[in-house]
Amino acid sequence: MKDNGDGDGDDDGGDTRTFTQDESTSREVYVKNLSYDVKPEDVKEFFSEVGEVEDVTLPRFFDSGKPKGFAFVRFANSDAVEKALGMDQRELLERPISVQVNKGRTSAPQARNRERGQGKSFADEPLSEKPDGCKTVFVGNLPWSYTDKQLEKLFAEDGDIVNARVITQRYTQRSRGFGYVEFADTDTADIAVKRNGQVVDERSIRVDFAQVKSVNE
């Protein structure tokens, strides 16, 4: 389960995205309107009355660490999904929540990291405007096997690196296909973004100025 394209349950009527169900998503529900104070264990306890909860993914904003207000709940058995839907509009932490079927994996433009892989090149895509004092770059479409150390090594020749981190799922610790590299100075970030479109293990990586000041923020 992912927050950026691996099971986005948005029910916008004008949605033109396509979704594909798999064994995991068939056992999941998409929960909206959650309190920003909610914790994974709160969600797990709430839904445990309808069946065994196998996993709860509570996406957070990278820059602030705050919850985004929605979650994906995966049950051990698909029979629990129907019961969970019956909990729609019940209150969790004094907020009525929305419970919907998880439509499946999406290939939305903002969530194509998994589908891009080979054959997609970012070389001609424009860069974002560089924030003042930016020392950090975003690196997307990374090989799924990439670690923090490999990411650091990839950019090591550009300049001194303060930190390099591949973003992972909170519970499975599997890579989400992107990461951030923070350099010691802002000029090195200018050098690093020239790698946009570079092919790494047959994948064209996306390198752009990050909208965060530090990997650790």
N, C-alpha and C positions, 0 to 999 in steps of 0.2 A: 504494500500500500504506500502511496506517495501523495505528497501535497502538490507537486508540480507535474501533473500529467500522468499519474499512474492510478487512475481511478477518481477523476474529478467529477463530483456528483452535481454540478451546477445544473439547474433545471430551467435555464433561460429559454423562453419559447422561441427565440430567434437563433438558437444554437445550431450551427451547421457542422459541428464536429461529429465524428463517427466513433463508436464505442465497440469494444470487443470484450465479451465476457470470457472468463477463464475459471478454473476450479476455485481459485482464491476469491475472486470478486463475487462469485455466486453465493459465498458465505458471508458477505459483508453488507453493512448498511452505512449510509452517508448521513451524518448528523450535523445539523446547522443550528445557528442561534445559541451557541454555547456561551456561557459566561467566560470572560477572560480570566477568571480566577480558577476555572476548573482544572483539575489534575487528571492524568490518565487513570489513576486508581478510582477517582470519583465516577468516571464514565464506566469503568469496568464493573464497579459495584452496582451502578444503576441498571445495567443491562444483564447482570448475572441472574436475575430472577427469571429470565426467559430462556436461558441456556448458558452453556460454558463459553466464556469469552476467551478466545485464543490470543487476540492481539488488539491493541488500541493504538492508533496513530493520531497524534494531536499535533498537526503542523504548526510551526512557529516562524515568525519573521526572523531572518538571519541577523539583521542589524540590531534589533531590540531584544530578541529572545521571547517576545510576547506571543501568546497563542493567537491564531488567526480567526478563532471563533467557530471552527468546524472540526470534525473528526471522522475517521473511518474505524468502524468496529467490525472485527472479524470473529465469527463464531466457529466453534469446533465442528458444528453440524449445521447444514443449510436449513434444517427445519426451524431453527431459532430465528431465522430472518423474518418469517411471516409474523411471529409473535412480537418481534422487536418493532415491526411497523405499527403494531397496535399501541405502541407507547408514544406515538406522535402527539405532540402538544402537551405531554406531561411535563411537569416542572423538574428541572435539575438545577440546584442552587438558585431557586426562586426565579428561574427563567423557563418559559415554555419552549421546548426544543422541537425542531423539525426532524423527523426520521424518514428517510427515503431509501429506496433500493439503490445500491451502487450500480450505476449503468455499466461500468467496466473500464478497461483501459482506453484512454483517449489519445487521438493523434492531433489534438489542437495545436495551432501554431506555437503557442507559448509553452507547449509541453511535449516537444518532439525529440528530446534528447535521446530517448531509447530508439526511435525510428531513424534518426538522421544517419548515424553510423557511417558506413562507407557510402560513397557516391555523392554526399552533400559537401559542398565547399563553402566556407565562410570568407574566403579571401576577398571577395568584392563587397562584402557587407560593410556599411559605414559604422564608424565607432561612435559611441555616445560622447556627449560633451564631457570633458574632463573636469571633475569637481576641483575646487581650489585645494591645493595641497595634497592631492590624491597620490598615495603611495601604494595602493592596492589594486590588483587586477582580478577580474572574474575570468575563470577558465571553464568553458563549457564543452560538452560532447567529449568528455574524457573517456578513455577505455575503461570498462567497468572494473578491471582488475587493478587500476592505478591506486597507489597508496600515497600518503603524505610525503614520504621520502622520494618516491618517483617523481611527484609533482615538483618538489624542491629541486631535484637534479635536472629536470627539464629546463628550468629557468635560471639555473645556477650561473651560467656564463654571462647573463645579462647584468648582474650586479649583486650587491650584498642583500641577502634575504633575511628578513626578520622572522617570518613565519610562513608556512605553506600548509594548507589544510584541504583535504578532500572531504566534502560534506557527505555524511552518511545518514541512513535512516536511524531513528532513535532507538528502536527496539531490535532490529535485525543487524545493525551496524554494517549493512551493505551500502556500497557507494550509490549516490544519487546521480552520478555522472557529471558532477561539476565541483569546482573548488575555488579557493582564493589564494593568491600569493601576495604577501605584503613585503615591500622592499624598504631598504633603509632610507631612501630618498626618492623624491618625486620624479627626478629625471629618469631613473631606472624604469619607472612605470611606462614612460614614453617609449623606451626601448622594447619593453616586453610586449606591448600591444602590437608591435610589428610582426609578432608571431601569429596574428590572427589568420586563420586558414592553413596553418602548418599541419602537415599530415603526421599523426602519431599513431603507430600501430594500425594503419589503414583507416584512421578516422581524422577528419578535418576538424581541428579544435577551434572553438570560438574564444578569442581573447579580447577583452574590453575593459575599459576603466570601471572599477567597482564604485557603487554608490554608498560604500561604507568606508570609514576612515581606517579601520583596523580589522584584521582577521579575528581578533579577540573581542571586539565590541558586541 
